[in-house]
Amino acid sequence: MLNEKVFKTQWLGRELSVKTGRLALQADASVLVQYGETVVMANVVQAKTEREGIDFFPLMVDFEEKLYAAGMIKGSQWIKREGRPTDQSVLTGRMIDRAIRPLFDQEDRRDVQVIISVLAVDQENDYDVVSLLAASAALSISGINWAGPIGGVRVGLINNEFVFNPTYEQQAESDLDLIIAGTDNRLIMIEAGANEVPEKIVGDAIVAGMKAMKGAIDLFNELKANITPKTKTEKKTLKTADELAQEEAKKKLLAQGEDWLKKNIKNILFDKIYYTKAERKAALVEIKNQLDQYLFEAGIARNDRDYVSKTLVEKMVDEEITHSILEEKKRVDGRSLTQIRPLLADTSLLPRVHGSALFSRGETQVMSVVTLGAPSLEQSLESIEGRSKKRYMHHYNFPPYCVGEASPLRGTGRREIGHGALAEKALLPVIPTKEEFPYTIRVVSETLGSNGSSSMGSTCASTLSLMDAGVPIKKHVAGIAMGLASNRDMSKWQVITDIQDLEDGDGGMDFKITGTDTGLTAIQLDTKTIGLDEAIIRQTLTQGRAALNEILAVLKEAIPAPRAELSPYAPRITSFNVDPEKIGMIIGPGGKVINRIIDETGVSINIDDDGLVMVCGTEADKVAEAVRQVKEIVHVFEVGEVIKGKVVRLLDFGAFVALNSNQDGMVHVSELAPYRIDKPSDFVSIGDEITVKIKEIDDQGRINLTMKGLPENQALWQSEKGKSSGNGFSNHRPSFGGNGRRPSRPNRFNSR
């Protein structure tokens, strides 16, 4: 029997369990984590040998949604197998990566792969937090040098009360969607969306969440204490005397290079203010060149000189920049620690498009372009959370020229998906509802230059472009990236505003904050430290608010409010509500009625189940005609209503008049004029347009009309047209059979 071990605890109102020892036994570690009835499997494998020729820790985090987890079969007619990961899968994988990466040995060059697979979902407990916990549990027993375990938790805010790990139903009511991850007392990762929640409350939520994680971390520590990791067999060989001598020579070389760099980095890096990225790159090159010259004069061979430069220069430059910020509060570009680079904002850059804007912060430059479309153009989504629609989309592009590089253009990468989703989340709270603005909205942010947080630049540019397009967003939204300088044990630290290039090294963080003048709308944090404490978090939020206010002032100056009119090239949408029971009348049998209107006018018509009708087209007169026809179909006639209609049929006792495309009424011959007429054909002809008033609607829905008493008909009566010269009354009182009633005249709900 397999040696399965199970660990359980009651955590935040539900049972959290970890099982191991039964599945995927060839992996270094495999766990099943269950919360409620949501089950996630995490598998970890580390390569046995180091990968040569790389200067980074090679971590791969792959997240898989299995549709069977939700009892679903893929909706595509042709493809039933899971394929390319959904954007949500990519974002969940990135979130887990950011949470676990800082705790690995960054000098290790052995590949580590973490694969997280969602096996069952209960549509109550969100799988993303469970997946984060599964990755932590698996790494904790993998035998890999990883400084975990970590915990993770989602924090909601409902009626000003924090709710931990809210259900899907509770999330829909919450003003805050905050996911955090960290160790017992340090925060490593934040992913948050908020409905303009003040910084103080967000800070309180983060601190409360850190305390709430403890139950999960305690369970993983118990797991770690009771599971013996697999023995890792590493190929070990005895080193020859020559190899040992080479290692000793390299150590001496590095010591020689380190000694020179300690004496000279500061003199070169801070001998003047380096205002641009190019100048700072040039300074880095100068350090390398001078080091190379020094080693050359010392008789060091080219390969050895390159080894020293590659191993030491960037690492020691990072250390010097951190030291300068901590000890002298001095930055390479001369800014104060709270100073933002120069800001520029402009709108209406491009003709023909529906809205456009440019935002620059230093050398980071982003152009956002808005396209408005019909409601039918909204995106259909399919995932283990079900099928849904999305009417506001933000897409982010990062071409190689924006960082001065030449490289092949590939498909959209994980980073681009993540940055686009962050800016989308930032603006979502201010996007008007479908009832207020029924358009499908797509914003594309083109990164034209990047030197520090282009995702926050795209947030600002998107705000401007949406307003330029006339989208009635509620408020301006700005974004800023906050950084950190700290020593290894975090005993000294300093928060810095608006980080760029050289300031994102070890001991730093990328703490992105977006918000309006009222509160925050999104946060994203990753860090290259052992984690942040409460003091750092509070200081970052406070300092970030000052930066947001400064940027918001620039955005408001560029465009104070959404434009009153849409671009002349944007489609026009007219929306109105109808009785849901009459939707079938608009559509008609087999779509006959609605398709006729669409073909005649060239518009698109969308009808929601609640009766919201949206008519979209580029020509205002065609939209108006389509709206008129739809409203005619569902119009409810009332006694006393005056209508101009066309005569469509004549009988001896009356004239039938088309009140709209679907319903007729009858004017009895006695109601045609204030004098006697023998036959309706003596007074009107088929095709004549006349003005009538509804006199009566009987219990069968038949409409009786009159022309009498209407000034519009006065001209017809002046010549006493059709006036009878005899005294017969036969045509005024036709015989309809034994009961004296006229034949049934059904309402016409289909066009002729």
Secondary structure, DSSP 8 states (H G I E B T S, - for coil): ----EEEEEEETTEEEEEEESSS-TTSSEEEEEEETTEEEEEEEEE-SS--TT--S--EEEEEEE-GGGGT-----SS--S--S--HHHHHHHHHHHHHHGGGB-TT--S-EEEEEEEEE--SSS-HHHHHHHHHHHHHHTS-S-B----EEEEEEEETTEEEES--HHHHHH-SEEEEEEE-SS-EEEEEEEEEEE-HHHHHHHHHHHHHHTHHHHHHHHHHHHH--------------HHHHHHHHHHHHHHHHHHHHHHHHHHHHHTSS---SHHHHHHHHHHHHHHHHHHHHHTT--HHHHHHHHHHHHHHHHHHHHHHHHHHH---TTS--TT----EEEEE--SSSSSEEEEEEETTEEEEEEEEEE-GGG-EEEEETTEEEEE-EEEEEE--GGGGT------S--HHHHHHHHHHHHHHGGGS--TTT---EEEEEEEEEE-SS-HHHHHHHHHHHHHHHTT---SS--EEEEEEEEE-TTSSSEEEEES--GGGSSTT-EEEEEEE-SS-EEEEEEEESSS-B-HHHHHHHHHHHHHHHHHHHHHHHHH-SS--SS--TTS-EEEEEE--GGGHHHHH-GGGHHHHHHHHHH--EEEE-TTSEEEEEES-HHHHHHHHHHHHHHH----TT-EEEEEEEEEETTEEEEESSSS-EEEEEGGGSSSS-BS-GGGT--TT-EEEEEEEEE-TT--EEEE-TT-GGGHHHHTTTTTB--S---GGGS---STT----------S--
